[in-house]
Amino acid sequence: MRNAPAKSAARETVRNAPGMPALLLLTATGFSGFAVLLPTAPLWAVRGGADAAGAGSVNAVLMLCTVFAQSLVPTAIRRLGWRTTLVCGMVLLGVPSLLHLLSAQLGVVLALAAVRGLGFGVLTVCGAGAVAELVEPARRGQAIGAYGLAIAGPQFILVSTAPWAAQSLGFGIVFAVGALPLLGVVPALRLARRLDARPAGPEDVPHQDTGRDRRATYLPLLRPMLLLLGVTTAGGALITFAPQMSDDPTATLAGLLLLTGTAALARWRFGALADRYGTRPFRWPLVIVTAVGLTLTAWAVATEGTTDLVPLLAGTALVGVSYGGLQNLTLVDAFAAVDNRSSGIASAVWNVGFDAGTGVGALLVGYLATGTSFSVALMAMAALSLATLPLAFAGRRGTGPRRPTG
């Protein structure tokens, strides 16, 4: 009987660790509201008269404001607490969705994207930071995988089906789903109750932050952030413009389903692999997979007015694998690069890389496609992703196996 507690602990999964169910529910509702508008807010702007460059600027503004908010979230948590920070984030993310019904003019859509970006910045940093607070480092890869599944699951369903729903059922349905973050206020309060009540540890003790301290904290985070940025430019470009680069709605739906579905699976499964083998063996192959997937997608839409289905599906599936896998691996690397006291900073920097990449991808592809074509724009994204390959080979502490493999 002495071994019973150990067996019970072994059966416990990271998904039911204290605080994790509330975090996963909060994440699912928040990212549902985010995902459903990611491809449809640009479409709404096009309905209001915007061109491809204007449509791309919608998600670029969204991510610019997201990055701005992410830089402030660690300070907000320290000064306001988890409760106020989380609730404000969910309200800012959910309410603007309903306000889209007032106008499809580009200026209005951009203003609402800015507000949504502030809320999304809060959600992303708080969510990733909570994982580090709730789960010990030895199981952090699995926890990031579960957290990533709560993110990627809504994206799998909503990013791919939202354009069809908007065009077939009406934008009002989409904007109602976009308000789902308001339902996330309840799990946000439950999660905040646990995190605000957490006893202070060494990582919470205030300390004098010198310039040398800041460099020592931020420099190790630069590599995973830039590596992530390389793949999220690809994902952001495809999610934003898939409905516009293909003339076949069925092909668009299938491509987005493959992109988001393989991303969800990869982000989940690479967590266990990172805990077992470390991140280094998987980083560089995924960078190459990104470039190959973008090249195939560019081939599929090379001829204006036609879509080559097979390379489109293969390309979006490959980008999805790298998009999901590198999200997990770079977040593991970011947390491993800092001590517990700086986990909030690691979360913020990682999220800056993720969302800056999404915004840059939308903006660059929009402007390049306006002047040339979507095919040329995607090839430029493939070259950008390959430029990050040297970073994938760089080794830092925390990238080796975290526990025995036997």
Backbone torsions as a table, in degrees:
resi	resn	phi	psi	omega
1	MET	NA	-18.6	-177.0
2	ARG	-63.8	-27.5	-177.4
3	ASN	-87.1	-2.2	-175.9
4	ALA	-59.9	-46.1	179.8
5	PRO	-60.6	-38.7	179.9
6	ALA	-64.3	-41.2	178.7
7	LYS	-64.6	-39.5	179.2
8	SER	-63.7	-40.7	179.2
9	ALA	-65.8	-34.8	-179.6
10	ALA	-66.6	-32.4	-179.4
11	ARG	-76.5	-18.2	-179.8
12	GLU	-68.7	133.0	178.1
13	THR	-102.2	163.0	179.5
14	VAL	-65.4	-24.1	-178.7
15	ARG	-67.3	-28.0	179.1
16	ASN	-110.3	15.3	172.8
17	ALA	-62.4	149.4	-177.6
18	PRO	-51.7	126.2	179.3
19	GLY	91.9	-23.4	-176.4
20	MET	-68.2	-40.6	178.7
21	PRO	-58.3	-41.7	178.3
22	ALA	-65.4	-40.6	179.0
23	LEU	-62.5	-43.9	-177.8
24	LEU	-67.0	-38.3	177.9
25	LEU	-68.5	-43.4	175.8
26	LEU	-57.7	-45.0	-178.6
27	THR	-64.3	-43.9	-178.0
28	ALA	-63.1	-43.8	-179.9
29	THR	-70.0	-41.1	-179.6
30	GLY	-64.7	-45.9	-178.7
31	PHE	-74.9	-20.7	173.0
32	SER	-63.7	-46.8	177.8
33	GLY	-63.7	-37.0	178.2
34	PHE	-69.0	-47.3	-172.4
35	ALA	-66.3	-38.7	-174.3
36	VAL	-67.9	-26.9	-179.8
37	LEU	-92.7	-13.2	-175.4
38	LEU	-59.3	-46.9	176.6
39	PRO	-90.1	-18.3	-172.4
40	THR	-95.2	-27.1	175.4
41	ALA	-62.3	-41.9	173.3
42	PRO	-62.0	-37.8	176.5
43	LEU	-62.6	-38.5	177.9
44	TRP	-63.1	-39.1	177.5
45	ALA	-66.3	-38.8	176.7
46	VAL	-61.6	-39.8	176.4
47	ARG	-60.7	-31.4	178.6
48	GLY	-83.0	0.3	175.4
49	GLY	112.5	3.0	-178.2
50	ALA	-75.4	150.8	173.9
51	ASP	-92.1	-172.0	-177.4
52	ALA	-61.8	-38.6	178.1
53	ALA	-64.6	-42.1	177.6
54	GLY	-65.2	-40.9	178.5
55	ALA	-62.7	-42.2	178.1
56	GLY	-64.3	-30.1	-178.6
57	SER	-69.7	-20.3	179.5
58	VAL	-61.8	-53.9	179.6
59	ASN	-73.4	-24.6	175.1
60	ALA	-65.7	-44.1	177.0
61	VAL	-65.3	-42.0	176.9
62	LEU	-53.4	-48.0	-176.2
63	MET	-77.1	-30.6	175.4
64	LEU	-61.3	-45.8	178.9
65	CYS	-71.2	-30.0	174.4
66	THR	-62.3	-47.8	-179.6
67	VAL	-62.5	-40.8	177.8
68	PHE	-60.1	-46.0	-179.5
69	ALA	-65.3	-39.1	-177.9
70	GLN	-60.5	-32.5	179.4
71	SER	-69.7	-19.1	-177.4
72	LEU	-100.4	-15.0	-172.1
73	VAL	-63.2	-45.4	179.0
74	PRO	-56.0	-39.3	177.0
75	THR	-67.5	-39.8	179.4
76	ALA	-62.5	-40.6	179.3
77	ILE	-63.9	-42.3	-179.8
78	ARG	-65.0	-39.0	-173.5
79	ARG	-90.1	-36.0	-175.0
80	LEU	-105.1	-19.9	-176.5
81	GLY	91.6	163.8	-179.0
82	TRP	-65.2	-38.5	-174.8
83	ARG	-59.7	-56.5	-177.4
84	THR	-63.7	-42.0	-178.1
85	THR	-63.1	-47.5	-178.0
86	LEU	-66.0	-44.8	-178.1
87	VAL	-63.8	-43.8	177.4
88	CYS	-60.0	-40.9	179.9
89	GLY	-62.2	-44.4	-178.5
90	MET	-67.7	-35.8	178.2
91	VAL	-68.3	-44.5	179.6
92	LEU	-64.4	-29.7	-179.9
93	LEU	-79.7	-34.5	-172.5
94	GLY	-90.1	-41.5	-173.6
95	VAL	-63.2	-42.4	-176.6
96	PRO	-60.4	-25.0	-179.4
97	SER	-57.3	-44.2	-178.9
98	LEU	-68.3	-27.7	-177.8
99	LEU	-74.4	-12.4	175.8
100	HIS	-60.2	-27.6	-178.4
101	LEU	-63.6	-15.5	-178.7
102	LEU	-73.6	-33.4	-176.2
103	SER	-165.6	147.7	173.3
104	ALA	-104.5	7.7	178.7
105	GLN	-64.3	142.1	-173.8
106	LEU	-56.6	-41.2	-179.3
107	GLY	-60.1	-41.6	178.8
108	VAL	-67.1	-45.4	-179.4
109	VAL	-62.0	-39.0	177.6
110	LEU	-66.0	-40.4	178.7
111	ALA	-63.2	-42.5	178.9
112	LEU	-68.5	-35.0	175.6
113	ALA	-62.2	-37.3	179.2
114	ALA	-63.3	-43.6	179.7
115	VAL	-66.9	-43.8	177.4
116	ARG	-59.6	-37.4	179.3
117	GLY	-61.8	-38.4	177.3
118	LEU	-61.8	-45.3	179.5
119	GLY	-66.5	-39.0	-179.4
120	PHE	-67.3	-35.1	176.5
121	GLY	-60.8	-40.2	177.1
122	VAL	-64.4	-47.2	-177.6
123	LEU	-60.1	-44.8	-174.1
124	THR	-68.9	-44.7	-178.8
125	VAL	-70.1	-42.9	179.2
126	CYS	-63.8	-40.9	-178.7
127	GLY	-64.0	-51.0	-179.8
128	ALA	-65.6	-39.0	178.2
129	GLY	-64.9	-35.6	179.5
130	ALA	-65.4	-34.6	176.8
131	VAL	-57.9	-45.5	-179.9
132	ALA	-65.6	-30.6	-179.9
133	GLU	-77.1	-32.5	-169.9
134	LEU	-92.1	-25.2	-171.3
135	VAL	-126.3	138.3	-178.3
136	GLU	-70.0	156.1	-174.4
137	PRO	-56.4	-33.9	-175.8
138	ALA	-63.7	-24.8	-180.0
139	ARG	-114.6	16.1	-173.3
140	ARG	-68.8	-33.5	177.4
141	GLY	-61.0	-43.0	177.8
142	GLN	-66.3	-39.5	179.3
143	ALA	-64.6	-41.2	177.2
144	ILE	-64.2	-34.7	176.7
145	GLY	-64.0	-43.9	178.3
146	ALA	-65.8	-41.8	177.2
147	TYR	-62.9	-42.4	178.7
148	GLY	-64.1	-34.4	177.6
149	LEU	-67.0	-37.3	176.4
150	ALA	-65.5	-26.5	175.0
151	ILE	-79.9	-49.7	-171.4
152	ALA	-75.8	-26.7	178.8
153	GLY	-58.9	-54.7	175.4
154	PRO	-59.1	-35.9	178.9
155	GLN	-65.8	-38.7	178.6
156	PHE	-59.1	-43.6	-176.7
157	ILE	-79.4	-45.7	-165.7
158	LEU	-92.3	-38.2	179.5
159	VAL	-61.4	-40.1	-176.6
160	SER	-76.8	-35.1	-175.0
161	THR	-95.3	-16.3	-175.7
162	ALA	-60.5	-45.7	178.7
163	PRO	-60.6	-40.4	177.3
164	TRP	-63.5	-44.3	-179.2
165	ALA	-62.8	-40.6	-179.5
166	ALA	-63.6	-41.6	-176.0
167	GLN	-81.4	-27.0	-176.9
168	SER	-98.4	-37.8	-175.6
169	LEU	-106.9	-17.4	-179.9
170	GLY	110.7	147.6	-179.3
171	PHE	-66.9	-23.4	179.6
172	GLY	-59.6	-39.4	177.3
173	ILE	-61.3	-45.1	-178.9
174	VAL	-63.1	-43.1	-178.1
175	PHE	-69.2	-29.0	174.7
176	ALA	-67.3	-43.2	176.8
177	VAL	-64.1	-33.8	179.2
178	GLY	-63.9	-15.9	178.0
179	ALA	-87.8	3.4	-179.1
180	LEU	-55.9	-29.3	177.4
181	PRO	-55.1	-24.3	177.7
182	LEU	-63.3	-31.2	175.8
183	LEU	-71.3	-19.6	179.5
184	GLY	-76.1	-4.2	178.0
185	VAL	-62.2	-37.1	-177.6
186	VAL	-64.5	-54.9	175.7
187	PRO	-63.7	-26.4	176.3
188	ALA	-62.3	-41.3	178.9
189	LEU	-66.0	-39.2	179.0
190	ARG	-65.6	-44.4	179.0
191	LEU	-64.8	-43.6	-179.2
192	ALA	-62.5	-35.6	179.2
193	ARG	-60.1	-38.7	179.8
194	ARG	-74.8	-43.5	-175.7
195	LEU	-72.2	-37.3	178.2
196	ASP	-69.0	-26.9	-179.5
197	ALA	-88.6	-2.8	-178.2
198	ARG	-61.3	129.8	178.6
199	PRO	-62.7	142.7	-178.9
200	ALA	-66.2	137.4	176.1
201	GLY	-120.6	-175.4	-179.7
202	PRO	-57.9	-30.6	-178.2
203	GLU	-71.9	-13.6	-178.1
204	ASP	-96.0	-5.8	-175.9
205	VAL	-73.5	126.7	178.8
206	PRO	-60.8	145.8	179.8
207	HIS	-144.6	158.7	178.9
208	GLN	-76.2	118.2	-175.6
209	ASP	-96.6	106.6	179.3
210	THR	-92.5	169.6	177.1
211	GLY	-59.2	-38.3	178.9
212	ARG	-65.6	-39.3	177.2
213	ASP	-60.9	-43.5	-178.8
214	ARG	-64.6	-42.2	178.3
215	ARG	-63.5	-41.4	-179.7
216	ALA	-64.6	-29.0	179.2
217	THR	-81.5	-45.6	-170.7
218	TYR	-83.1	-35.2	-175.3
219	LEU	-59.4	-42.6	178.3
220	PRO	-65.9	-18.0	-179.4
221	LEU	-85.8	-11.7	-175.8
222	LEU	-66.1	-40.9	-177.8
223	ARG	-63.4	-53.7	179.0
224	PRO	-62.4	-32.0	180.0
225	MET	-66.9	-45.0	-179.5
226	LEU	-68.7	-36.3	177.1
227	LEU	-63.7	-41.4	177.4
228	LEU	-65.9	-41.7	-179.3
229	LEU	-57.5	-36.3	-179.6
230	GLY	-61.8	-36.8	-178.4
231	VAL	-88.8	-28.3	-179.8
232	THR	-76.4	-20.9	170.2
233	THR	-62.0	-38.5	178.4
234	ALA	-66.8	-49.5	-179.4
235	GLY	-63.3	-42.0	180.0
236	GLY	-63.4	-38.5	179.7
237	ALA	-65.6	-46.1	-177.6
238	LEU	-68.3	-41.5	-179.2
239	ILE	-65.6	-40.3	-177.3
240	THR	-70.1	-41.9	-167.8
241	PHE	-111.3	0.2	179.1
242	ALA	-55.0	-41.2	179.3
243	PRO	-66.9	-20.0	-177.0
244	GLN	-100.3	-26.2	-176.7
245	MET	-83.5	-15.5	179.6
246	SER	-112.1	141.1	178.7
247	ASP	-91.8	-0.4	-176.5
248	ASP	-113.2	107.0	-178.7
249	PRO	-58.9	-35.0	178.8
250	THR	-67.1	-41.5	177.3
251	ALA	-64.5	-39.2	177.3
252	THR	-60.5	-47.5	179.8
253	LEU	-60.6	-46.5	-178.9
254	ALA	-64.4	-40.4	179.8
255	GLY	-64.6	-43.4	178.8
256	LEU	-68.1	-36.1	176.1
257	LEU	-62.2	-42.5	178.5
258	LEU	-67.4	-42.7	179.6
259	LEU	-58.8	-52.7	-175.7
260	THR	-75.5	-32.4	179.7
261	GLY	-68.9	-48.3	178.1
262	THR	-66.9	-32.1	176.6
263	ALA	-64.9	-41.9	179.2
264	ALA	-62.5	-46.9	-179.1
265	LEU	-64.5	-43.9	-178.0
266	ALA	-66.3	-42.3	-178.5
267	ARG	-64.5	-33.5	178.0
268	TRP	-72.7	-52.0	-171.5
269	ARG	-74.1	-29.9	-179.7
270	PHE	-69.1	-15.3	176.3
271	GLY	-63.4	-50.0	178.7
272	ALA	-64.7	-38.1	178.5
273	LEU	-63.6	-38.9	179.3
274	ALA	-66.1	-39.3	177.4
275	ASP	-63.8	-34.7	-173.7
276	ARG	-86.3	-44.2	-172.0
277	TYR	-114.7	-6.5	-171.9
278	GLY	85.1	175.1	-174.9
279	THR	-94.1	-24.1	-170.3
280	ARG	-58.8	-41.4	-176.9
281	PRO	-64.8	-16.2	-172.2
282	PHE	-107.4	-16.2	-171.7
283	ARG	-67.8	-53.1	-173.5
284	TRP	-67.9	-37.5	176.1
285	PRO	-61.5	-34.4	-178.7
286	LEU	-70.6	-32.3	175.1
287	VAL	-62.9	-43.8	178.4
288	ILE	-64.8	-39.2	177.9
289	VAL	-60.1	-38.4	177.6
290	THR	-58.7	-49.4	-177.7
291	ALA	-64.3	-41.4	179.0
292	VAL	-64.0	-43.8	-180.0
293	GLY	-62.1	-41.8	178.3
294	LEU	-66.4	-37.5	178.8
295	THR	-63.7	-42.9	178.2
296	LEU	-63.9	-40.4	179.5
297	THR	-66.3	-39.7	176.6
298	ALA	-61.4	-40.5	176.9
299	TRP	-60.9	-40.9	-175.9
300	ALA	-63.7	-29.4	-176.3
301	VAL	-114.3	20.5	-175.9
302	ALA	-65.1	-33.0	-179.6
303	THR	-98.2	115.9	-176.8
304	GLU	-61.2	133.5	178.5
305	GLY	92.4	-7.2	177.1
306	THR	-133.0	154.7	178.8
307	THR	-131.0	124.3	177.0
308	ASP	-86.7	109.0	-167.4
309	LEU	-64.3	-46.6	-172.9
310	VAL	-62.2	-52.8	177.6
311	PRO	-64.1	-29.5	177.0
312	LEU	-63.4	-47.3	-178.5
313	LEU	-68.2	-41.0	178.4
314	ALA	-64.6	-42.9	-178.3
315	GLY	-65.1	-46.2	-179.2
316	THR	-67.0	-34.5	177.3
317	ALA	-64.8	-43.4	180.0
318	LEU	-66.0	-43.7	177.3
319	VAL	-61.5	-37.1	178.4
320	GLY	-61.2	-41.9	179.2
321	VAL	-60.7	-48.2	-178.9
322	SER	-70.6	-36.8	179.6
323	TYR	-60.4	-46.6	179.2
324	GLY	-75.1	-42.7	-176.6
325	GLY	-64.4	-45.0	-178.9
326	LEU	-70.8	-26.9	173.2
327	GLN	-58.6	-47.8	-178.9
328	ASN	-66.5	-50.6	-173.6
329	LEU	-63.3	-41.2	-178.1
330	THR	-71.8	-29.8	176.1
331	LEU	-70.5	-39.5	173.9
332	VAL	-58.7	-45.2	179.2
333	ASP	-62.6	-38.7	-178.7
334	ALA	-64.3	-45.0	179.0
335	PHE	-67.6	-34.6	179.3
336	ALA	-70.6	-21.2	-175.3
337	ALA	-81.8	-10.5	-176.5
338	VAL	-129.4	166.5	174.4
339	ASP	-85.1	173.7	-175.4
340	ASN	-59.5	-32.4	-178.6
341	ARG	-63.0	-25.7	-175.6
342	SER	-106.6	16.8	-177.7
343	SER	-64.1	-33.0	177.3
344	GLY	-66.0	-37.3	176.7
345	ILE	-66.8	-41.7	178.3
346	ALA	-60.5	-42.2	178.2
347	SER	-61.8	-43.9	-178.4
348	ALA	-64.9	-45.5	-178.5
349	VAL	-64.9	-43.6	178.6
350	TRP	-59.9	-44.1	-179.1
351	ASN	-67.1	-31.5	174.0
352	VAL	-61.5	-44.4	177.5
353	GLY	-61.7	-41.6	-179.8
354	PHE	-64.3	-52.6	-171.3
355	ASP	-80.1	-30.7	173.5
356	ALA	-63.9	-39.8	176.8
357	GLY	-62.4	-43.1	178.9
358	THR	-61.4	-44.4	179.7
359	GLY	-67.9	-42.1	179.4
360	VAL	-64.0	-41.3	178.6
361	GLY	-60.8	-44.3	179.0
362	ALA	-64.8	-43.0	-176.4
363	LEU	-69.1	-48.2	-177.0
364	LEU	-65.1	-45.2	-179.8
365	VAL	-64.9	-37.6	178.0
366	GLY	-60.5	-47.3	-178.2
367	TYR	-73.6	-39.1	178.6
368	LEU	-66.9	-40.0	179.7
369	ALA	-67.5	-32.8	178.2
370	THR	-65.3	-37.4	-178.7
371	GLY	-89.4	-25.2	-178.3
372	THR	-128.0	-97.0	179.1
373	SER	-159.4	166.0	177.2
374	PHE	-66.1	-33.5	179.7
375	SER	-62.3	-46.9	177.7
376	VAL	-63.0	-40.5	-179.4
377	ALA	-63.2	-40.8	179.7
378	LEU	-68.7	-35.0	176.3
379	MET	-65.6	-35.1	175.2
380	ALA	-64.0	-38.1	176.6
381	MET	-65.9	-36.8	177.6
382	ALA	-62.8	-42.4	177.8
383	ALA	-63.9	-39.2	179.0
384	LEU	-64.2	-40.1	179.3
385	SER	-66.5	-39.0	178.8
386	LEU	-65.2	-27.1	179.5
387	ALA	-64.8	-19.0	179.3
388	THR	-88.4	-1.0	-175.4
389	LEU	-57.0	-41.9	178.2
390	PRO	-58.1	-32.4	179.1
391	LEU	-66.5	-28.1	-178.0
392	ALA	-71.0	-22.8	-179.8
393	PHE	-88.9	-15.6	-176.6
394	ALA	-70.5	131.5	-179.3
395	GLY	-102.8	136.3	175.1
396	ARG	-130.6	165.5	179.8
397	ARG	-62.9	148.4	-178.6
398	GLY	90.1	-1.0	-179.0
399	THR	-98.1	-0.4	176.1
400	GLY	-90.5	179.8	179.2
401	PRO	-59.0	141.7	-176.4
402	ARG	-93.6	-13.3	179.9
403	ARG	-157.5	164.3	179.4
404	PRO	-58.9	146.5	-178.1
405	THR	-92.3	-8.1	-176.2
406	GLY	-91.6	NA	NA
